[in-house]
Amino acid sequence: MKVYHVCDICQRIFNVSEQEGYEGSMAMQGMCEECLQEMGFADNSSPSQQFFYN
């Protein structure tokens, strides 16, 4: 089975994976790297760049 990872924000497919033993396809919602960066959620290696909100 092919699994299409679709971005919640831009609705683009950002990853395709395969599961053995199943037929067909399915979509999984998530967020692509571009949208994560635009929203400020990208993985920053520098701890001084992290912000926390309540």
Stockholm file with secondary structure:
# STOCKHOLM 1.0

chainA/1-54         MKVYHVCDICQRIFNVSEQEGYEGSMAMQGMCEECLQEMGFADNSSPSQQFFYN
#=GR chainA/1-54 SS CEEEEEETTTCCEEEEEECTTCCSEEEEEECCHHHHHHHTCSCCSCGGGCCCCC
#=GC SS_cons        CEEEEEETTTCCEEEEEECTTCCSEEEEEECCHHHHHHHTCSCCSCGGGCCCCC
//
